[in-house]
Amino acid sequence: MNATEVKRPADPKRPVTPGVRLGQVSFVWRPWLVLVTLLLSAAVFLVFCLSIGVGDFPIGLSRVMATIVGRGEQVDEFVIMDLRMPRALAGLVVGIALGVSGAITQSVARNPLASPDILGITGGASAVAVLLVTVTGGTAAAVVSTVGLSAAALAGGLGTGLLVYFLAWRRGIDGFRLILIGISVSAVMEAITTWLLSTADIRDVARAQAWLVGSLDNRSWDEVRLAAWCALALMVAVACAAFQFKPLHLGDEVAAGLGVRYSRVRAVLLLCAVLLAGAAVSVAGPVPFVALVAPQVAMRLARFPTPPMVASGLTGALLLIGADLIARTALPITLPVGVVTAAVGGPFLVYLLVRANLR
């Protein structure tokens, strides 16, 4: 069916945004947002290829691309597909999941400070994962070698997210109350994690600390596949709920007048955000500030009033893969990616706080 433009009444005070209708589906055509999304996609692909090519055995960009499409040499295929591709794909999946999760939480709370880090979701996932590593003692290696650690982190993030949601519910969700409760729960989870580390065996503490920093080292294909399938299923759920979520930006009364069950839509999207953050933490550990920074950067690049989900996911992937590339190449020693994201995200958080106080 041919696309037709949806006519809107002219408003002399603001430019008219063209609408497009395809059968029963209508949407607003935003050329700048599309252009930014395409540019972000190209940047993510470029940094992804550069990250694969960097290492003790450097591989040129053209050879990396040839290997990805199945036309590379045998030695390049071994180095790229067996050794480096799981790490790069883990960064891609985790970055997209954190970016989309942050965009959802910031849109629902209507606050730029709302992210899985601030709301305690990653803290809950970390606490449960550390509990599994430290309490199991000598059997920790056998447990961690399976999907046990990933499942524990996912369950911890989900449980913490539900706890924050129910504590913040007072005939609806207020963004300020949600953040305050999230900070409180995050502090409790951090205290539990610290107590577990201080009372555990030193070998288990070392293993848990390596995971808590947030790292993409030694990722396996099994971990990447599990996280990718989880993220893909959740993205489909988010896409299905996104059309009903848009009227919520106009207020609950307007959304209810349009027939949107705003409480149910918020609950579904927050559940997806929690699961996306849990899936990301289960692969790379609690990588800080990506979910906070990515939606705000994407919103400013796209000149959009709210964090755009697709652009936020791509920005998250670009930030995480780029931070991992910097951690491996631009510093005197190789550092976990979480150290670099914290160094970038900390000043950005201060910027958001200062900007909010100046309003």
TORDRENTOR-809022 format. One record per residue (C-alpha): x, y, z; residue in three letters; residue number from 1. Coordinates in pm, 1 decimal, always signed. Example, Ala and Ser with C-alpha at 12.3 -4.5 7.8 and 13.67 -1.06 7.14 Angstrom:
residues 2
ZALUM      east     north        up    r    k
ZALUM   +1230.0    -450.0    +780.0  ALA    1
ZALUM   +1367.0    -106.0    +714.0  SER    2
***
This chain:
residues 359
ZALUM      east     north        up    r    k
ZALUM      +0.0      +0.0      +0.0  MET    1
ZALUM    +134.0    +343.5     -90.7  ASN    2
ZALUM    +239.5    +571.6    +191.3  ALA    3
ZALUM     +30.1    +887.3    +223.6  THR    4
ZALUM    +105.0   +1197.3    +421.6  GLU    5
ZALUM    -117.3   +1268.6    +720.1  VAL    6
ZALUM    -235.9   +1629.3    +704.9  LYS    7
ZALUM    -218.4   +1832.5   +1022.6  ARG    8
ZALUM    -348.3   +2179.9   +1098.0  PRO    9
ZALUM     -85.4   +2445.9   +1052.4  ALA   10
ZALUM     +51.8   +2616.6   +1361.0  ASP   11
ZALUM    +229.8   +2947.5   +1295.5  PRO   12
ZALUM    +436.0   +2911.8   +1613.4  LYS   13
ZALUM    +597.7   +2578.1   +1535.1  ARG   14
ZALUM    +699.4   +2389.7   +1218.8  PRO   15
ZALUM    +470.9   +2115.4   +1098.9  VAL   16
ZALUM    +619.3   +1766.8   +1133.5  THR   17
ZALUM    +503.6   +1547.8    +843.8  PRO   18
ZALUM    +318.7   +1228.5    +927.4  GLY   19
ZALUM    +309.4    +908.2    +723.1  VAL   20
ZALUM     +37.5    +644.7    +720.2  ARG   21
ZALUM     +87.7    +284.9    +601.8  LEU   22
ZALUM    -248.0    +112.9    +618.3  GLY   23
ZALUM    -353.8    +111.0    +983.3  GLN   24
ZALUM     -11.2    +223.7   +1106.7  VAL   25
ZALUM     +85.8    +589.8   +1120.1  SER   26
ZALUM    +405.9    +751.4   +1238.2  PHE   27
ZALUM    +585.4   +1084.1   +1228.9  VAL   28
ZALUM    +864.1   +1123.2    +976.5  TRP   29
ZALUM   +1169.8   +1282.0   +1139.4  ARG   30
ZALUM   +1454.3   +1309.1    +884.8  PRO   31
ZALUM   +1712.5   +1436.0   +1135.9  TRP   32
ZALUM   +1647.8   +1145.6   +1373.9  LEU   33
ZALUM   +1681.2    +899.1   +1085.9  VAL   34
ZALUM   +2007.7   +1062.1    +975.2  LEU   35
ZALUM   +2151.4   +1052.8   +1328.8  VAL   36
ZALUM   +2050.1    +686.8   +1364.6  THR   37
ZALUM   +2221.0    +595.4   +1036.7  LEU   38
ZALUM   +2537.1    +784.4   +1131.5  LEU   39
ZALUM   +2543.8    +614.1   +1471.8  LEU   40
ZALUM   +2502.7    +275.5   +1303.0  SER   41
ZALUM   +2797.9    +348.7   +1073.8  ALA   42
ZALUM   +3008.5    +467.9   +1368.0  ALA   43
ZALUM   +2925.5    +155.5   +1570.3  VAL   44
ZALUM   +3022.9     -69.9   +1279.8  PHE   45
ZALUM   +3349.9    +118.2   +1226.5  LEU   46
ZALUM   +3451.0    +106.7   +1595.6  VAL   47
ZALUM   +3340.2    -257.6   +1610.4  PHE   48
ZALUM   +3576.8    -347.4   +1325.6  CYS   49
ZALUM   +3859.7    -140.6   +1472.9  LEU   50
ZALUM   +3816.8    -316.4   +1806.5  SER   51
ZALUM   +3841.7    -655.7   +1639.6  ILE   52
ZALUM   +4155.8    -558.6   +1450.2  GLY   53
ZALUM   +4349.8    -433.9   +1752.9  VAL   54
ZALUM   +4564.3    -678.2   +1950.9  GLY   55
ZALUM   +4898.3    -855.1   +1970.1  ASP   56
ZALUM   +4832.4    -970.8   +1613.5  PHE   57
ZALUM   +4705.2    -652.1   +1442.0  PRO   58
ZALUM   +4468.0    -692.3   +1149.4  ILE   59
ZALUM   +4384.7    -416.8    +903.7  GLY   60
ZALUM   +4034.3    -279.8    +866.0  LEU   61
ZALUM   +3989.9    -417.5    +513.2  SER   62
ZALUM   +4094.3    -766.6    +625.9  ARG   63
ZALUM   +3855.5    -749.0    +920.8  VAL   64
ZALUM   +3563.7    -662.2    +693.2  MET   65
ZALUM   +3660.3    -934.9    +448.1  ALA   66
ZALUM   +3669.8   -1190.4    +729.2  THR   67
ZALUM   +3330.0   -1080.0    +863.6  ILE   68
ZALUM   +3168.4   -1143.1    +523.6  VAL   69
ZALUM   +3343.8   -1480.7    +494.3  GLY   70
ZALUM   +3624.4   -1391.3    +252.9  ARG   71
ZALUM   +3917.6   -1366.0    +491.8  GLY   72
ZALUM   +4229.7   -1576.2    +521.3  GLU   73
ZALUM   +4234.5   -1878.1    +748.6  GLN   74
ZALUM   +4460.4   -1724.2   +1010.9  VAL   75
ZALUM   +4246.4   -1409.4   +1019.5  ASP   76
ZALUM   +3931.8   -1617.5   +1061.0  GLU   77
ZALUM   +4082.1   -1798.5   +1359.2  PHE   78
ZALUM   +4197.9   -1479.9   +1532.7  VAL   79
ZALUM   +3879.8   -1285.3   +1462.9  ILE   80
ZALUM   +3602.5   -1541.9   +1488.2  MET   81
ZALUM   +3744.1   -1757.5   +1768.2  ASP   82
ZALUM   +3940.6   -1511.4   +1980.6  LEU   83
ZALUM   +3812.5   -1156.9   +1932.8  ARG   84
ZALUM   +3458.4   -1173.4   +1800.4  MET   85
ZALUM   +3293.0   -1289.3   +2129.1  PRO   86
ZALUM   +3441.6    -991.2   +2315.2  ARG   87
ZALUM   +3334.3    -742.8   +2048.6  ALA   88
ZALUM   +2984.1    -888.7   +2021.9  LEU   89
ZALUM   +2952.9    -886.2   +2400.1  ALA   90
ZALUM   +3032.1    -514.3   +2396.0  GLY   91
ZALUM   +2777.6    -458.4   +2119.6  LEU   92
ZALUM   +2496.6    -649.4   +2294.0  VAL   93
ZALUM   +2568.3    -508.3   +2639.4  VAL   94
ZALUM   +2593.7    -151.8   +2507.7  GLY   95
ZALUM   +2264.5    -173.3   +2319.7  ILE   96
ZALUM   +2088.7    -334.6   +2616.3  ALA   97
ZALUM   +2213.7     -71.5   +2861.0  LEU   98
ZALUM   +2133.7    +215.7   +2624.7  GLY   99
ZALUM   +1776.0    +103.3   +2566.4  VAL  100
ZALUM   +1728.4     +21.0   +2935.5  SER  101
ZALUM   +1844.3    +368.7   +3033.3  GLY  102
ZALUM   +1620.7    +531.6   +2771.3  ALA  103
ZALUM   +1316.6    +347.8   +2908.7  ILE  104
ZALUM   +1382.4    +428.5   +3273.8  THR  105
ZALUM   +1454.9    +795.3   +3200.6  GLN  106
ZALUM   +1141.8    +826.3   +2987.7  SER  107
ZALUM    +917.5    +655.2   +3243.3  VAL  108
ZALUM   +1056.0    +855.5   +3535.7  ALA  109
ZALUM   +1083.4   +1174.1   +3325.1  ARG  110
ZALUM   +1417.9   +1236.5   +3486.6  ASN  111
ZALUM   +1765.6   +1223.6   +3326.4  PRO  112
ZALUM   +1913.0   +1072.6   +3643.8  LEU  113
ZALUM   +1696.1    +759.7   +3627.1  ALA  114
ZALUM   +1910.2    +471.5   +3508.0  SER  115
ZALUM   +1969.8    +109.9   +3614.5  PRO  116
ZALUM   +2281.8    +227.3   +3801.1  ASP  117
ZALUM   +2099.3    +489.6   +4004.9  ILE  118
ZALUM   +1785.8    +278.2   +4062.8  LEU  119
ZALUM   +1983.5      -8.3   +4213.0  GLY  120
ZALUM   +1910.2    -265.3   +3943.3  ILE  121
ZALUM   +2274.0    -331.9   +3861.7  THR  122
ZALUM   +2353.6    -322.9   +4233.5  GLY  123
ZALUM   +2097.6    -595.1   +4302.6  GLY  124
ZALUM   +2229.2    -806.5   +4018.1  ALA  125
ZALUM   +2582.9    -766.2   +4152.7  SER  126
ZALUM   +2482.1    -856.3   +4508.7  ALA  127
ZALUM   +2312.8   -1181.0   +4406.1  VAL  128
ZALUM   +2600.5   -1276.6   +4175.3  ALA  129
ZALUM   +2857.6   -1210.0   +4448.2  VAL  130
ZALUM   +2642.8   -1411.7   +4688.7  LEU  131
ZALUM   +2658.6   -1705.7   +4448.1  LEU  132
ZALUM   +3035.7   -1677.4   +4406.2  VAL  133
ZALUM   +3122.7   -1632.9   +4773.7  THR  134
ZALUM   +2873.2   -1861.6   +4945.6  VAL  135
ZALUM   +2941.0   -2162.3   +4722.9  THR  136
ZALUM   +3305.3   -2158.4   +4834.4  GLY  137
ZALUM   +3508.7   -2435.7   +4669.2  GLY  138
ZALUM   +3232.2   -2517.1   +4420.6  THR  139
ZALUM   +3229.7   -2161.4   +4283.6  ALA  140
ZALUM   +3438.5   -2249.0   +3977.9  ALA  141
ZALUM   +3196.2   -2522.1   +3875.5  ALA  142
ZALUM   +2897.7   -2293.4   +3925.4  VAL  143
ZALUM   +3047.5   -1997.2   +3744.4  VAL  144
ZALUM   +3147.5   -2210.4   +3446.3  SER  145
ZALUM   +2778.4   -2270.5   +3372.2  THR  146
ZALUM   +2496.1   -2023.1   +3321.3  VAL  147
ZALUM   +2453.9   -2006.5   +3699.8  GLY  148
ZALUM   +2623.3   -1669.2   +3741.0  LEU  149
ZALUM   +2432.8   -1514.0   +3451.2  SER  150
ZALUM   +2101.8   -1647.0   +3582.4  ALA  151
ZALUM   +2181.2   -1522.2   +3933.9  ALA  152
ZALUM   +2262.7   -1172.2   +3808.2  ALA  153
ZALUM   +1945.9   -1165.3   +3597.2  LEU  154
ZALUM   +1733.3   -1280.0   +3891.8  ALA  155
ZALUM   +1896.1   -1024.4   +4120.7  GLY  156
ZALUM   +1831.8    -738.5   +3881.0  GLY  157
ZALUM   +1471.1    -845.0   +3830.2  LEU  158
ZALUM   +1405.7    -878.9   +4203.1  GLY  159
ZALUM   +1560.2    -541.6   +4281.2  THR  160
ZALUM   +1368.9    -371.8   +4002.3  GLY  161
ZALUM   +1038.0    -512.3   +4127.2  LEU  162
ZALUM   +1123.2    -405.6   +4482.1  LEU  163
ZALUM   +1197.1     -47.7   +4374.8  VAL  164
ZALUM    +880.6     -34.6   +4163.7  TYR  165
ZALUM    +650.9    -152.8   +4443.4  PHE  166
ZALUM    +813.1     +75.0   +4703.0  LEU  167
ZALUM    +778.7    +374.6   +4469.4  ALA  168
ZALUM    +417.2    +301.5   +4374.0  TRP  169
ZALUM    +170.8    +549.7   +4524.4  ARG  170
ZALUM    -128.6    +554.6   +4290.6  ARG  171
ZALUM    +124.0    +589.7   +4013.3  GLY  172
ZALUM    +496.4    +638.9   +3964.2  ILE  173
ZALUM    +656.7    +971.9   +4048.3  ASP  174
ZALUM   +1002.0   +1018.3   +3898.7  GLY  175
ZALUM   +1155.4   +1191.9   +4200.0  PHE  176
ZALUM   +1025.2    +931.5   +4443.6  ARG  177
ZALUM   +1143.2    +651.3   +4214.9  LEU  178
ZALUM   +1498.0    +790.3   +4211.5  ILE  179
ZALUM   +1510.4    +842.2   +4588.7  LEU  180
ZALUM   +1395.3    +487.5   +4658.0  ILE  181
ZALUM   +1630.9    +354.1   +4391.8  GLY  182
ZALUM   +1927.3    +530.7   +4552.3  ILE  183
ZALUM   +1830.8    +387.7   +4892.2  SER  184
ZALUM   +1796.0     +33.8   +4759.3  VAL  185
ZALUM   +2122.6     +71.2   +4567.9  SER  186
ZALUM   +2300.6    +170.3   +4890.3  ALA  187
ZALUM   +2158.3    -134.4   +5068.2  VAL  188
ZALUM   +2270.5    -365.6   +4787.6  MET  189
ZALUM   +2617.8    -212.0   +4787.7  GLU  190
ZALUM   +2638.3    -267.8   +5163.5  ALA  191
ZALUM   +2537.9    -632.7   +5119.9  ILE  192
ZALUM   +2800.3    -677.8   +4847.8  THR  193
ZALUM   +3068.6    -520.8   +5066.2  THR  194
ZALUM   +2975.9    -743.6   +5360.1  TRP  195
ZALUM   +2990.1   -1054.9   +5141.9  LEU  196
ZALUM   +3332.8    -959.7   +5009.4  LEU  197
ZALUM   +3469.4    -883.4   +5356.3  SER  198
ZALUM   +3364.0   -1221.5   +5498.6  THR  199
ZALUM   +3441.8   -1449.9   +5202.2  ALA  200
ZALUM   +3749.2   -1651.3   +5115.4  ASP  201
ZALUM   +4023.1   -1444.1   +4953.1  ILE  202
ZALUM   +4017.3   -1653.5   +4633.7  ARG  203
ZALUM   +3644.1   -1606.7   +4592.1  ASP  204
ZALUM   +3684.3   -1234.6   +4664.3  VAL  205
ZALUM   +3938.6   -1200.3   +4383.0  ALA  206
ZALUM   +3704.8   -1377.4   +4142.2  ARG  207
ZALUM   +3409.4   -1161.7   +4246.2  ALA  208
ZALUM   +3608.5    -836.2   +4229.3  GLN  209
ZALUM   +3720.6    -911.8   +3874.7  ALA  210
ZALUM   +3354.1    -944.8   +3777.1  TRP  211
ZALUM   +3232.7    -641.7   +3977.9  LEU  212
ZALUM   +3458.5    -394.5   +3797.0  VAL  213
ZALUM   +3277.5    -454.3   +3469.1  GLY  214
ZALUM   +3482.9    -624.4   +3202.3  SER  215
ZALUM   +3457.2    -784.9   +2859.5  LEU  216
ZALUM   +3760.9   -1007.1   +2905.7  ASP  217
ZALUM   +3735.9   -1378.0   +2824.9  ASN  218
ZALUM   +3376.6   -1370.2   +2705.2  ARG  219
ZALUM   +3255.7   -1697.4   +2554.5  SER  220
ZALUM   +3022.2   -1764.0   +2265.3  TRP  221
ZALUM   +2770.0   -1925.9   +2503.2  ASP  222
ZALUM   +2746.0   -1610.4   +2714.5  GLU  223
ZALUM   +2710.6   -1390.8   +2408.1  VAL  224
ZALUM   +2440.3   -1610.3   +2252.4  ARG  225
ZALUM   +2236.4   -1617.4   +2574.7  LEU  226
ZALUM   +2253.2   -1240.6   +2618.6  ALA  227
ZALUM   +2183.7   -1174.5   +2249.5  ALA  228
ZALUM   +1869.8   -1390.4   +2242.2  TRP  229
ZALUM   +1742.2   -1236.1   +2566.5  CYS  230
ZALUM   +1809.3    -884.1   +2439.1  ALA  231
ZALUM   +1643.5    -958.1   +2103.6  LEU  232
ZALUM   +1326.3   -1093.3   +2266.0  ALA  233
ZALUM   +1307.8    -794.0   +2498.4  LEU  234
ZALUM   +1363.6    -549.8   +2210.0  MET  235
ZALUM   +1063.5    -700.0   +2030.7  VAL  236
ZALUM    +852.8    -651.9   +2344.7  ALA  237
ZALUM    +972.0    -291.4   +2376.4  VAL  238
ZALUM    +892.0    -222.5   +2010.4  ALA  239
ZALUM    +539.0    -359.5   +2056.5  CYS  240
ZALUM    +477.2    -137.3   +2358.5  ALA  241
ZALUM    +650.5    +171.8   +2219.6  ALA  242
ZALUM    +349.9    +300.5   +2022.6  PHE  243
ZALUM    +131.5    +297.5   +2334.9  GLN  244
ZALUM    +408.0    +458.5   +2536.0  PHE  245
ZALUM    +435.2    +774.0   +2323.5  LYS  246
ZALUM    +109.3    +934.2   +2452.8  PRO  247
ZALUM    +241.8    +907.3   +2810.1  LEU  248
ZALUM    +476.6   +1197.8   +2738.8  HIS  249
ZALUM    +165.5   +1417.1   +2718.4  LEU  250
ZALUM     +53.7   +1322.5   +3070.2  GLY  251
ZALUM    -149.3   +1044.5   +3228.4  ASP  252
ZALUM    -481.1   +1224.3   +3176.7  GLU  253
ZALUM    -424.1   +1272.4   +2804.1  VAL  254
ZALUM    -303.5    +913.3   +2767.9  ALA  255
ZALUM    -612.0    +782.4   +2948.8  ALA  256
ZALUM    -831.1    +995.6   +2723.3  GLY  257
ZALUM    -667.9    +830.6   +2422.3  LEU  258
ZALUM    -748.1    +486.0   +2561.8  GLY  259
ZALUM    -396.5    +397.8   +2678.9  VAL  260
ZALUM    -369.5    +191.8   +2996.4  ARG  261
ZALUM     -72.3    +385.7   +3116.4  TYR  262
ZALUM      -8.0    +186.8   +3435.1  SER  263
ZALUM     +16.1    -139.5   +3243.1  ARG  264
ZALUM    +234.4     +11.3   +2970.3  VAL  265
ZALUM    +472.6    +159.7   +3229.1  ARG  266
ZALUM    +494.2    -170.3   +3415.5  ALA  267
ZALUM    +570.0    -367.8   +3096.9  VAL  268
ZALUM    +837.7    -124.6   +2980.9  LEU  269
ZALUM   +1001.5    -105.0   +3322.7  LEU  270
ZALUM   +1005.9    -484.8   +3337.1  LEU  271
ZALUM   +1177.3    -492.0   +2996.7  CYS  272
ZALUM   +1426.8    -229.0   +3113.5  ALA  273
ZALUM   +1509.9    -429.9   +3425.2  VAL  274
ZALUM   +1556.5    -750.5   +3226.7  LEU  275
ZALUM   +1773.6    -573.9   +2968.7  LEU  276
ZALUM   +1995.7    -435.4   +3243.1  ALA  277
ZALUM   +2009.3    -776.4   +3411.0  GLY  278
ZALUM   +2105.7    -944.5   +3084.4  ALA  279
ZALUM   +2382.2    -687.2   +3031.9  ALA  280
ZALUM   +2515.8    -729.7   +3384.8  VAL  281
ZALUM   +2510.2   -1107.4   +3351.0  SER  282
ZALUM   +2759.7   -1084.7   +3062.4  VAL  283
ZALUM   +2990.2    -794.8   +3147.2  ALA  284
ZALUM   +2924.5    -724.5   +3512.7  GLY  285
ZALUM   +2794.6    -388.8   +3639.1  PRO  286
ZALUM   +2948.7    -158.4   +3377.1  VAL  287
ZALUM   +2877.5    +187.4   +3523.2  PRO  288
ZALUM   +2721.0    +495.7   +3367.1  PHE  289
ZALUM   +2658.3    +365.5   +3012.9  VAL  290
ZALUM   +2282.4    +348.2   +3075.6  ALA  291
ZALUM   +2293.0    +699.6   +3221.4  LEU  292
ZALUM   +2505.6    +870.8   +2957.1  VAL  293
ZALUM   +2388.9    +703.6   +2633.9  ALA  294
ZALUM   +2022.0    +820.2   +2634.2  PRO  295
ZALUM   +2118.7   +1179.0   +2716.8  GLN  296
ZALUM   +2382.5   +1192.0   +2444.9  VAL  297
ZALUM   +2142.2   +1037.9   +2191.9  ALA  298
ZALUM   +1868.6   +1283.3   +2289.1  MET  299
ZALUM   +2099.4   +1578.1   +2228.3  ARG  300
ZALUM   +2233.4   +1440.4   +1901.4  LEU  301
ZALUM   +1882.6   +1369.9   +1771.5  ALA  302
ZALUM   +1742.9   +1702.4   +1902.4  ARG  303
ZALUM   +1459.3   +1503.6   +2054.0  PHE  304
ZALUM   +1256.2   +1594.6   +2365.8  PRO  305
ZALUM   +1286.4   +1242.9   +2510.3  THR  306
ZALUM   +1555.7    +974.5   +2478.0  PRO  307
ZALUM   +1506.6    +792.9   +2142.7  PRO  308
ZALUM   +1536.5    +419.9   +2208.4  MET  309
ZALUM   +1710.0    +308.2   +1886.8  VAL  310
ZALUM   +1958.6    +592.9   +1892.8  ALA  311
ZALUM   +2015.7    +536.6   +2266.5  SER  312
ZALUM   +2097.1    +169.9   +2207.8  GLY  313
ZALUM   +2341.7    +254.9   +1930.5  LEU  314
ZALUM   +2501.7    +526.2   +2143.4  THR  315
ZALUM   +2539.7    +279.0   +2429.0  GLY  316
ZALUM   +2711.6     +30.9   +2197.3  ALA  317
ZALUM   +2939.9    +303.6   +2061.4  LEU  318
ZALUM   +3034.0    +418.4   +2411.7  LEU  319
ZALUM   +3101.8     +69.4   +2543.4  LEU  320
ZALUM   +3299.8     -61.6   +2245.1  ILE  321
ZALUM   +3489.5    +266.4   +2224.6  GLY  322
ZALUM   +3567.6    +255.8   +2597.2  ALA  323
ZALUM   +3690.2    -102.4   +2564.1  ASP  324
ZALUM   +3910.3      +0.4   +2271.3  LEU  325
ZALUM   +4056.3    +287.2   +2476.3  ILE  326
ZALUM   +4111.3     +60.9   +2776.4  ALA  327
ZALUM   +4315.0    -179.8   +2562.7  ARG  328
ZALUM   +4515.0     +61.9   +2346.8  THR  329
ZALUM   +4532.9    +420.8   +2472.5  ALA  330
ZALUM   +4647.3    +352.4   +2829.1  LEU  331
ZALUM   +4984.9    +228.8   +2955.5  PRO  332
ZALUM   +4821.8     -82.0   +3103.7  ILE  333
ZALUM   +4512.9    -276.6   +3002.9  THR  334
ZALUM   +4218.8    -185.7   +3224.6  LEU  335
ZALUM   +3864.9    -323.6   +3254.2  PRO  336
ZALUM   +3614.4    -132.8   +3048.3  VAL  337
ZALUM   +3422.4     -32.3   +3360.8  GLY  338
ZALUM   +3711.2    +189.1   +3472.5  VAL  339
ZALUM   +3693.1    +394.0   +3151.3  VAL  340
ZALUM   +3312.4    +426.5   +3153.7  THR  341
ZALUM   +3325.8    +539.5   +3516.8  ALA  342
ZALUM   +3586.7    +801.5   +3429.1  ALA  343
ZALUM   +3357.6    +935.8   +3155.9  VAL  344
ZALUM   +3024.4    +891.2   +3332.4  GLY  345
ZALUM   +3121.8   +1051.4   +3663.3  GLY  346
ZALUM   +3182.2   +1400.9   +3521.9  PRO  347
ZALUM   +2872.6   +1365.7   +3302.1  PHE  348
ZALUM   +2660.9   +1293.6   +3611.6  LEU  349
ZALUM   +2800.4   +1608.0   +3775.1  VAL  350
ZALUM   +2712.1   +1800.6   +3458.6  TYR  351
ZALUM   +2351.3   +1677.4   +3472.0  LEU  352
ZALUM   +2321.9   +1772.8   +3838.2  LEU  353
ZALUM   +2465.2   +2121.4   +3781.1  VAL  354
ZALUM   +2243.4   +2172.9   +3476.9  ARG  355
ZALUM   +1934.6   +2068.9   +3675.5  ALA  356
ZALUM   +2020.1   +2313.4   +3956.5  ASN  357
ZALUM   +2064.8   +2601.2   +3711.3  LEU  358
ZALUM   +1710.8   +2568.9   +3577.6  ARG  359
***
